[in-house]
Amino acid sequence: MIDTIKTTPYMDQKMGTAGLRKKSKVVLQPNYFENFIQSIFNVISPQGKTYVIGGDGRFYNDIAIQKLIKMAAANGVKKLIVGQNGYLSTPASSNMILKNHTDGGFVLTASHNPGGENGDFGIKFATSTGGQCSAQVSERIFNETQNISEYKIMNSADVDLSQIGSQKLLDMEIEVVDPIKDYVKLMEGIFDFPAIRKLFAEGFTMRFDAMNAVTGPYAIEIFENVLGAAKGSVLNSTPKPDFGGLHPDPNLVYAKELVDIMYSDDAPDFGAANDGDGDRNMILGKKFFVTPSDSLAILTDNYAYIPAYKNGIFGVAKSMATSTAVARVAARHNIGYYEVPTGWKYFVNLMDSRRITFCGEESFGTGSSHIREKDGIWAILFWLNIIASSKKSVEEITMEHWKKYGRSYYLRFDFDGIKTDVANDLMKNLENKLPSLTGKTYGEFKIKLAEVFTYHDPVDNSSTSNGMRILTEDGSRIVFRLSGTSSSGATLRVYLEKLEHEKLREDPVAMVEGLLKIAFEVAEIRERTGKQKADIIT
């Protein structure tokens, strides 16, 4: 039986580039989740269509997925493909959408944000491309949430998602599938699994931290069962609603257990971690950290080791804030190169038009055109394939890369909790000042160009402005961006990059000190915010 439930709008259901992310307690409000899902259905017209559903296993996922299934049936969806027990990583979901030619999919995740009742909850809606929906569709969904008056839902028992197979709810087919099998097959078709298997058979050791999130079972199957890594190589492998109290963000701060292992005297050969939904990655060697910017450059430079890419790649793209390390690789290989605003959707346009094969962001996201999302395990397997083929360590591979291309000393300085009007005034003042900066000299740095970064999409001819940048004649950069602008304040993010060809093992903070002084001066950070130093350096 279909129930039509009267409801009233919530005013904060704005959908960003990565979907809806809210505190769990916000989503637990009566009809909050239902309003948002019905608004999506009202926009996408789901009658007779097929969708993929899964999530990262965080708090409220199990209840929300059951609601979503019942609402899909009530709204005329023809078929749902659901990960067993409701689990599905974001990369696996994108693959499943593409493999089955579905009309899109829903992934219930807040990515790298904490979980639990006091944590965060999120929903991503993907289109038939396997990637995020457009800003235009997101805006239509938001507008719908502001006017919704009712939603439709089946008045029925919960669906059993524990058993693989097909069942019916009203006229809708529900196919419960193994969330791991198709993804493993995809990876086997890209990488040289026999070479990696031989690497482990010869005694190579690794630790992978799943951070009690969704990729734990994927990692057990791929690294331990298929490739033969020693049992116990995967840490925190069981997905938990609150991630076991961990913050599932794969960086040097939150993946502390892995970092401590990799910087110990008896460290394994290789370390890696994923985030909550499996799209981010961190790479470590013995007492050695690879920045995401360097990782993208190294993967691009070594694409010929990978069976799926050995005949060449179309090109590579990075977010503007990401270091220019990959630009030098693209130039040497004579492949396409693009700088885009922050947001994976910009990469999708370039992938779909066959302008790029690889892409990445400084925030630990790397991917390729095998799907339309960033993919943490893909990046880790890429590194393992390079190691197996080159017979070199993580540190050796990185050091050789720096000697060949130079090293981009690269850090991000976050100034948190700035009043929104103060942050906006700072950026406006800086924008007005940019034209006068070109040609000026500050210490060892002469400014070559100072501008608002504007991206002209070669596919849809749209233009997007995203932050400001100062380029110096020696190849160094300063980038300014605002993040999290809201009634609670904003974060000013300052990205500093110093290109060095000789000094390759220096302290990164010391290397960018001169650029930091320029950033403070030209943006008037101290005078306008009262902050004497950054709150967080990454």
Buried (B, 14 or more C-beta within 10 A) or exposed (E): EBEEBEBEBBEEBBBEBBBBBBBBBBBBEEBBBBBBBBBBBBBBEBEEBBBBBBBBBBBBBBEBBBBBBBBBBBBBBBBBBBBBBBBBBBBBBBBBBBBBEBBBBBBBBBBBBBBBEEBBBBBBBBBBBBBBBBBEBBEBBBEBBBEBEBBBBBEBEEBEBEEEEEEEBBEBBBBBBEBBEBBBEBBBEBBBBEBBBBBBEEEBBBBBBBBBBBBBBBBBBBBBEBBBBBEEBBBBBEBBBBBBEBBBBBBBEBBEBBBEBBBEEEBBBBBBBBBBBBBBBBBBBBEBBBBBBBBBBBBBBBBEBBBBBEEEBBBBBBBBBBBBBBBBBBEEBEBBBBBBBBBBBBBBBBBBEEBBBBBBBBBBBBBBBBBBBBBBBBBBBBBBBBBBBEEBBBBBBBBBBBEEBBBBBBBBBBBBBBEBEBBBEBBEEBBEBBEEBBEEEBEEBEBBBBBBBEBEBEEEEEEBEBBBBBBBEEBBBBBBBBEBBEEEBBBBBBBBBBBBEEEEEEEBEEBBEBBBEBBBEBBBBEEBBEBEEBEEBB
